[in-house]
Amino acid sequence: MNVFSPAVMLLPMAALVAVTAAVWVRLYVERIGEMREKRIRPQSLARAHDLQQILTRTQAADNLRNLFEMPVLFYALCLAATATGISTPLLVDGAWAYALLRAVHSLIHCTYNRVEHRFAVYAASSVLLFILWAAFIARVV
């Protein structure tokens, strides 16, 4: 018997979507600001290669790409748990922990960007995600 409504798994997913939106806003605030400061014409950045050669403030862009890598497995887990009606305390608490870890990862990546700190949070969130998937599969089987 589930303790929580299955839909509760959508809340940590929505929190991670909010983190993604915040990073997206930061990306364009930085990118447009740098383009204005350097008087870069938008068309001169038409290709990804051009972006990498001309712009120097890339942390938010790098982080936004990261938010579409491992978190895709998180979104799939949250949707699968909701669809199957499985929402154990471990899954719900773990989902919130994952969303929080990814928010911390984004904060580090978009600010002081210390690789050791960023990697530690990334590794912890990835291990947690695999544990959550294993717990979900164990409930399904």
N, C-alpha and C positions, 0 to 999 in steps of 0.2 A: 504494500500500500504506500502511495506517495504522500509525503508530508506537505508538499507545496503544490499549488496549481502549476501545471506544465507551462503556462504562459509566463511564469516568473523568470524563466530562462531567457525571455526576450529582453528583460531589463538590463542585464550586464552587456548584452549584445548592443543595445541602444547606447549604453555608456561608451562603448568602444567606437561606435559610429560618431558620437559627439567628439571624441578625441580626434578621430580622423578629420572631421569638419574643422576643428580648431587648427590642426596642422595645415590643412588646405588653406585656411585664411592666412596663417602666418607665412606660408609659401608665397602667396601673391602679394602680401604687404611687403615682404623682403624683395621679391623679384621686381615689382613695379618701382619700389624705392631705389633699388640699385640701377635699374634702367634709366630712371630720371637723373640720378646723380652722374652717371657716366654718359648720359645723352645717347643711349642706345636706341636705335629705331627697332620697333617690334619685328619688322620683316627680316632683320638681320639675325633673328633667333628662330627662323623657320624650321631648322633641323635640330634634332637632339644634340648632334655633334657640335653645332654652333653654340648651344646653351652651355655646354661643358667647357668650351674654349673661351667664352666671353664673360660669363657670370662667375663670381667667386663665392657668393652666399648660396650654398647648395644644401645645407644641412636639412632644412625643412623639406626640400624636394626629395632628398635621399630618404628621409623618414617617411614621407608619404608613400613612397614605393614600398618601404618595409611594411607598412600597414596593409598592404595587399599581398603579402606573402603568407607567413604563418597564421595571421588572423583569419584567413579564409577557412582554415580548418576549424577555428573557433566558431565562426558563423555557422558552418555546417553542423557542428555539434549542437549548438543552441537550437537550431531549427529542427534537427533530428530528435532532440530530447522533447521539444515542444510537440512535434508531430506524433511521437509515439506515446506521449503522456508520461514520460519518465523524468521526474524532477526530484531527485534525492537531495538531502542536505549537502552531501559531498559535492554533487554536481552544481548546485546553486551557489554554495560558498566558493567552490573552486572557480566557477565562472566569474564571480565578482573579483576574486583574487587575480585571475588572469587579466581581466580588464584593467585592474589597478596596476599590475606589473607593466602592462603595455603603455599605460599612461605615464608611468615613471620612465620607461624606456624612451618615449617620445620627448618628455621633458628634458632628459639628459641629452638626447640627440639634437634637439633644437636649441639648446643653450650652451653649456660648457663642453659638451661632446667628448668626455673622457672615455676612451674606448674600453678600458678595463671595467668601468662602472656600467657602461651601456651593455657590454657583453654579459656581465654577471646577471643583469636583470633579464636580458634576452634569453639566456640559458635557463634561468629559473622559470620563466614563463613558458618556454618550449617544453621543458620536462613536465611541468604542471599540465600543459595541454595534452600531452601523451597519456598521462595518468588519468585525466578526465575521460579521454576517449576509451581507455581500457575499462574504466569503471562503467561507462555507458554500455559498452559492448557486453560486459559481464551481466548487466541487468537485462539486456535484450535477449541474450542466450539463456 
